Amino acid sequence: MSAPSSSSASPAPSLGKIFWIFLVMGATSLGGGVVGYLRTGLVVRQRWLDDVTFVELLSISQTLPGLNATNMAILVGDRLRGWPGALLAMLGMCLPGAALMTAAAFAYSVGGDDPWSKAFLHGIAAGAVGLIVVVMVQLGSRVLKGLADYVFVLATAAAVAGFGVQVPYALLAAGALAIWWHRPRRRDGGDAK
Amino acid sequence: MKQLGDIAGVFAYLSLLTVGGGMAAFPELKTLTVDVYHWVTFPELLHFYSLGQLAPGPNMMMVASIGVVVAGLPGAAVALVAFFLPTGLLTFAIGRLWSHLAAWRWRPAVQLGLGSVSVGLVLAGAIIMGRGALTDLLYAALAVVVFFLLLRTKINPAYPIVASGLIGLLAHWLEYTPVR
């Protein structure tokens, strides 16, 4: 394979197996928190990755645009069986949820205007706000290191939610500033000049 | 045909904004689907988004739902491909380059810098979503309870969210009047 494999000695799984394992994870990872399901499936059960590789791939997934779950599927599939592995892992991950949300939209067009459906969905939306704030706190506890990082968070949020700045501009401006803030500096003159 | 082209353009664009998760794209998702193209109303978007949190797999499969609303099954297919293909190819390419990037001096700066900005985008998404979903005291209280429950316990998030829906039903049954 073109991509470097992890330290596991076992031979690479078949494409069918990759598709199946990701399909199962795509169908069973209910209620968000896909990362936990991925670790259980890939590191603990299948032993396709060790924990160090898992965390490294996860940090790539979180830095790049795209959802963690699909980015992880692509990176792991590529490591196991090159691009066909990446494609099948991603398809497996997405198919169950995509089928369900497609069906949900058709059901919604039939019963979505019913006041009982609206009451139920209103409650779910309120609960989902709680979930999103938890996800944000967990993400923040990993990536926010100093006071300046919190300033970047608040400035970005205020620009987008308060002043209606379009996300790409906020992303470019705050991103450039934050990256510059964390720019590599020479340490104790070791490699200076 | 024009609609399928619009769907492809909107979701390909949105996919590039999902730095740090799907919620980071929520502000633009709302602007484009509700205010610019009028594909869904804001409450409808909230409904699909929250249902999407309950669906298994990646938490943005609700893009398929919006595709269906606009253009039926072809709309769903176009929305999914547009949302997942561009970032998928990018991840694939960067994943292969990553071993070369490992020693890049700017890599930690990019990771830390984008990290804090992505938290900010998720916060913005949560605020905008909250404006639509937390319409009065009851729903605000629901969000707060779910927040602390998920922060303090390892319970599967699907349970408290479904429970929130049931409380919404109960409120409707009791002809609850909003308290602001």
Interface residues (C-beta under 8 A of the other chain):
Chain A: S2 A3 P4 M25 G26 A27 T28 S29 L30 G31 G32 G33 V34 L57 S59 I60 S61 Q62 T63 L64 P65 G66 L67 N68 A69 T70 N71 I74 L75 D78 W83 A86 M90 M93 C94 P96 G97 A98 L100 M101 T102 A104 A105 F106 Y108 S109 G112 P115 W116 K118 A119 F120 L121 H122 G123 I124 A125 A126 G127 A128 V129 G130 L131 I132 V133 V134 V135 M136 V137 L139 G140 R142 V143 L144 K145 D149 Y150 F152 V153 L154 A155 T156 A157 A159 V160 A161 Q166 V167 P168 A170 L171 A174 G175 L177 A178 I179 W180 W181 H182 R183 P184
Chain B: S15 L16 L17 T18 V19 G20 G21 G22 M23 A24 A25 P27 E28 T31 P43 E44 L46 H47 F48 Y49 S50 L51 G52 Q53 L54 A55 P56 G57 P58 N59 M60 M61 M62 A64 S65 I66 G67 V68 V69 L73 A76 L80 F84 T87 G88 L90 T91 F92 I94 G95 R96 W98 S99 R105 W106 P108 A109 V110 Q111 L112 G113 L114 G115 S116 V117 S118 V119 G120 L121 V122 L123 A124 G125 A126 I127 I128 M129 G130 G132 A133 L134 T135 Y139 A140 L142 A143 V144 V145 V146 F147 L149 L150 L151 N156 P157 A158 Y159 P160 I161 V162 A163 S164 G165 L166 I167 G168 L169 A171 H172
